[in-house]
Amino acid sequence: MKILNFELDTDLLQVNQNSLIDTMKLAVYDANLELFEQISFENDLAFSEPALFFYFLGKDLCLNVIRPHITRPSKTGSF
């Protein structure tokens, strides 16, 4: 598959996508067995949900991106 001037190896893309989904399955299993048991193990779409990525990766990442932009209120209560 070619997009603009880039050639994509679709087989490699699929292998990496499957590996990422397997990693998310393991992460959910380790973090919350009850939740893991409620999700169909065969449902790869559920394990590629962006909310799961945020749950495991986003908390720290989000804080690191947002923290420099947060201004603390002054003693007068205004920003």
mmCIF file of the C-alpha atoms, coordinates in Angstrom:
data_MODEL
# 
_entry.id   MODEL 
# 
loop_
_atom_site.group_PDB 
_atom_site.id 
_atom_site.type_symbol 
_atom_site.label_atom_id 
_atom_site.label_alt_id 
_atom_site.label_comp_id 
_atom_site.label_asym_id 
_atom_site.label_entity_id 
_atom_site.label_seq_id 
_atom_site.pdbx_PDB_ins_code 
_atom_site.Cartn_x 
_atom_site.Cartn_y 
_atom_site.Cartn_z 
_atom_site.occupancy 
_atom_site.B_iso_or_equiv 
_atom_site.pdbx_formal_charge 
_atom_site.auth_seq_id 
_atom_site.auth_comp_id 
_atom_site.auth_asym_id 
_atom_site.auth_atom_id 
_atom_site.pdbx_PDB_model_num 
ATOM 1  C CA . MET A 1 1  ? 0.000   0.000   0.000  1.00 0.00 ? 1  MET A CA 1 
ATOM 2  C CA . LYS A 1 2  ? 1.370   3.415   -0.902 1.00 0.00 ? 2  LYS A CA 1 
ATOM 3  C CA . ILE A 1 3  ? 0.322   6.681   0.732  1.00 0.00 ? 3  ILE A CA 1 
ATOM 4  C CA . LEU A 1 4  ? 1.903   9.798   -0.741 1.00 0.00 ? 4  LEU A CA 1 
ATOM 5  C CA . ASN A 1 5  ? 5.585   8.871   -0.988 1.00 0.00 ? 5  ASN A CA 1 
ATOM 6  C CA . PHE A 1 6  ? 5.460   6.231   1.737  1.00 0.00 ? 6  PHE A CA 1 
ATOM 7  C CA . GLU A 1 7  ? 5.237   2.515   1.180  1.00 0.00 ? 7  GLU A CA 1 
ATOM 8  C CA . LEU A 1 8  ? 3.371   0.650   3.924  1.00 0.00 ? 8  LEU A CA 1 
ATOM 9  C CA . ASP A 1 9  ? 4.024   -2.981  4.662  1.00 0.00 ? 9  ASP A CA 1 
ATOM 10 C CA . THR A 1 10 ? 0.476   -4.066  5.483  1.00 0.00 ? 10 THR A CA 1 
ATOM 11 C CA . ASP A 1 11 ? 1.629   -7.443  6.817  1.00 0.00 ? 11 ASP A CA 1 
ATOM 12 C CA . LEU A 1 12 ? 3.976   -5.765  9.277  1.00 0.00 ? 12 LEU A CA 1 
ATOM 13 C CA . LEU A 1 13 ? 1.260   -3.293  10.205 1.00 0.00 ? 13 LEU A CA 1 
ATOM 14 C CA . GLN A 1 14 ? -1.144  -6.144  11.008 1.00 0.00 ? 14 GLN A CA 1 
ATOM 15 C CA . VAL A 1 15 ? 1.480   -8.005  13.071 1.00 0.00 ? 15 VAL A CA 1 
ATOM 16 C CA . ASN A 1 16 ? 2.218   -4.886  15.119 1.00 0.00 ? 16 ASN A CA 1 
ATOM 17 C CA . GLN A 1 17 ? -1.466  -4.106  15.572 1.00 0.00 ? 17 GLN A CA 1 
ATOM 18 C CA . ASN A 1 18 ? -2.088  -7.642  16.842 1.00 0.00 ? 18 ASN A CA 1 
ATOM 19 C CA . SER A 1 19 ? 0.878   -7.359  19.185 1.00 0.00 ? 19 SER A CA 1 
ATOM 20 C CA . LEU A 1 20 ? -0.453  -4.097  20.598 1.00 0.00 ? 20 LEU A CA 1 
ATOM 21 C CA . ILE A 1 21 ? -3.907  -5.603  21.138 1.00 0.00 ? 21 ILE A CA 1 
ATOM 22 C CA . ASP A 1 22 ? -2.369  -8.619  22.903 1.00 0.00 ? 22 ASP A CA 1 
ATOM 23 C CA . THR A 1 23 ? -0.412  -6.238  25.130 1.00 0.00 ? 23 THR A CA 1 
ATOM 24 C CA . MET A 1 24 ? -3.617  -4.380  26.021 1.00 0.00 ? 24 MET A CA 1 
ATOM 25 C CA . LYS A 1 25 ? -5.362  -7.680  26.823 1.00 0.00 ? 25 LYS A CA 1 
ATOM 26 C CA . LEU A 1 26 ? -2.575  -8.557  29.229 1.00 0.00 ? 26 LEU A CA 1 
ATOM 27 C CA . ALA A 1 27 ? -2.624  -5.071  30.766 1.00 0.00 ? 27 ALA A CA 1 
ATOM 28 C CA . VAL A 1 28 ? -6.391  -5.227  31.396 1.00 0.00 ? 28 VAL A CA 1 
ATOM 29 C CA . TYR A 1 29 ? -6.049  -8.742  32.801 1.00 0.00 ? 29 TYR A CA 1 
ATOM 30 C CA . ASP A 1 30 ? -3.324  -7.616  35.212 1.00 0.00 ? 30 ASP A CA 1 
ATOM 31 C CA . ALA A 1 31 ? -5.080  -4.400  36.220 1.00 0.00 ? 31 ALA A CA 1 
ATOM 32 C CA . ASN A 1 32 ? -8.668  -5.533  36.604 1.00 0.00 ? 32 ASN A CA 1 
ATOM 33 C CA . LEU A 1 33 ? -9.598  -9.203  36.292 1.00 0.00 ? 33 LEU A CA 1 
ATOM 34 C CA . GLU A 1 34 ? -13.299 -8.459  36.806 1.00 0.00 ? 34 GLU A CA 1 
ATOM 35 C CA . LEU A 1 35 ? -13.327 -6.063  33.857 1.00 0.00 ? 35 LEU A CA 1 
ATOM 36 C CA . PHE A 1 36 ? -11.279 -8.491  31.766 1.00 0.00 ? 36 PHE A CA 1 
ATOM 37 C CA . GLU A 1 37 ? -13.851 -11.231 32.337 1.00 0.00 ? 37 GLU A CA 1 
ATOM 38 C CA . GLN A 1 38 ? -16.664 -8.953  31.117 1.00 0.00 ? 38 GLN A CA 1 
ATOM 39 C CA . ILE A 1 39 ? -14.984 -8.213  27.780 1.00 0.00 ? 39 ILE A CA 1 
ATOM 40 C CA . SER A 1 40 ? -14.998 -10.874 25.080 1.00 0.00 ? 40 SER A CA 1 
ATOM 41 C CA . PHE A 1 41 ? -11.387 -11.979 24.666 1.00 0.00 ? 41 PHE A CA 1 
ATOM 42 C CA . GLU A 1 42 ? -11.954 -12.343 20.916 1.00 0.00 ? 42 GLU A CA 1 
ATOM 43 C CA . ASN A 1 43 ? -13.200 -8.742  20.571 1.00 0.00 ? 43 ASN A CA 1 
ATOM 44 C CA . ASP A 1 44 ? -10.034 -7.038  19.324 1.00 0.00 ? 44 ASP A CA 1 
ATOM 45 C CA . LEU A 1 45 ? -11.965 -3.822  18.713 1.00 0.00 ? 45 LEU A CA 1 
ATOM 46 C CA . ALA A 1 46 ? -12.712 -3.519  22.441 1.00 0.00 ? 46 ALA A CA 1 
ATOM 47 C CA . PHE A 1 47 ? -9.041  -3.973  23.312 1.00 0.00 ? 47 PHE A CA 1 
ATOM 48 C CA . SER A 1 48 ? -7.990  -1.326  20.796 1.00 0.00 ? 48 SER A CA 1 
ATOM 49 C CA . GLU A 1 49 ? -10.318 1.255   22.344 1.00 0.00 ? 49 GLU A CA 1 
ATOM 50 C CA . PRO A 1 50 ? -8.487  4.599   22.798 1.00 0.00 ? 50 PRO A CA 1 
ATOM 51 C CA . ALA A 1 51 ? -9.925  4.924   26.319 1.00 0.00 ? 51 ALA A CA 1 
ATOM 52 C CA . LEU A 1 52 ? -7.911  1.876   27.382 1.00 0.00 ? 52 LEU A CA 1 
ATOM 53 C CA . PHE A 1 53 ? -4.734  3.444   26.044 1.00 0.00 ? 53 PHE A CA 1 
ATOM 54 C CA . PHE A 1 54 ? -5.479  6.606   28.016 1.00 0.00 ? 54 PHE A CA 1 
ATOM 55 C CA . TYR A 1 55 ? -6.185  4.564   31.145 1.00 0.00 ? 55 TYR A CA 1 
ATOM 56 C CA . PHE A 1 56 ? -2.784  2.880   31.006 1.00 0.00 ? 56 PHE A CA 1 
ATOM 57 C CA . LEU A 1 57 ? -0.635  5.513   29.312 1.00 0.00 ? 57 LEU A CA 1 
ATOM 58 C CA . GLY A 1 58 ? -2.515  8.765   29.306 1.00 0.00 ? 58 GLY A CA 1 
ATOM 59 C CA . LYS A 1 59 ? -2.635  9.734   32.948 1.00 0.00 ? 59 LYS A CA 1 
ATOM 60 C CA . ASP A 1 60 ? 1.075   10.479  33.200 1.00 0.00 ? 60 ASP A CA 1 
ATOM 61 C CA . LEU A 1 61 ? 1.359   11.594  29.592 1.00 0.00 ? 61 LEU A CA 1 
ATOM 62 C CA . CYS A 1 62 ? -1.572  13.967  29.946 1.00 0.00 ? 62 CYS A CA 1 
ATOM 63 C CA . LEU A 1 63 ? -0.138  15.478  33.118 1.00 0.00 ? 63 LEU A CA 1 
ATOM 64 C CA . ASN A 1 64 ? 3.251   15.979  31.483 1.00 0.00 ? 64 ASN A CA 1 
ATOM 65 C CA . VAL A 1 65 ? 1.675   17.753  28.514 1.00 0.00 ? 65 VAL A CA 1 
ATOM 66 C CA . ILE A 1 66 ? -0.812  19.856  30.472 1.00 0.00 ? 66 ILE A CA 1 
ATOM 67 C CA . ARG A 1 67 ? 1.205   20.678  33.597 1.00 0.00 ? 67 ARG A CA 1 
ATOM 68 C CA . PRO A 1 68 ? 3.411   23.356  31.949 1.00 0.00 ? 68 PRO A CA 1 
ATOM 69 C CA . HIS A 1 69 ? 0.264   25.179  30.802 1.00 0.00 ? 69 HIS A CA 1 
ATOM 70 C CA . ILE A 1 70 ? -1.479  25.249  34.161 1.00 0.00 ? 70 ILE A CA 1 
ATOM 71 C CA . THR A 1 71 ? -1.284  28.541  35.955 1.00 0.00 ? 71 THR A CA 1 
ATOM 72 C CA . ARG A 1 72 ? -1.749  28.600  39.657 1.00 0.00 ? 72 ARG A CA 1 
ATOM 73 C CA . PRO A 1 73 ? -4.257  31.046  41.104 1.00 0.00 ? 73 PRO A CA 1 
ATOM 74 C CA . SER A 1 74 ? -2.692  34.075  42.689 1.00 0.00 ? 74 SER A CA 1 
ATOM 75 C CA . LYS A 1 75 ? -3.307  34.890  46.324 1.00 0.00 ? 75 LYS A CA 1 
ATOM 76 C CA . THR A 1 76 ? -6.095  37.247  45.219 1.00 0.00 ? 76 THR A CA 1 
ATOM 77 C CA . GLY A 1 77 ? -7.980  34.347  43.668 1.00 0.00 ? 77 GLY A CA 1 
ATOM 78 C CA . SER A 1 78 ? -7.586  35.406  40.044 1.00 0.00 ? 78 SER A CA 1 
ATOM 79 C CA . PHE A 1 79 ? -5.551  33.594  37.400 1.00 0.00 ? 79 PHE A CA 1 
# 
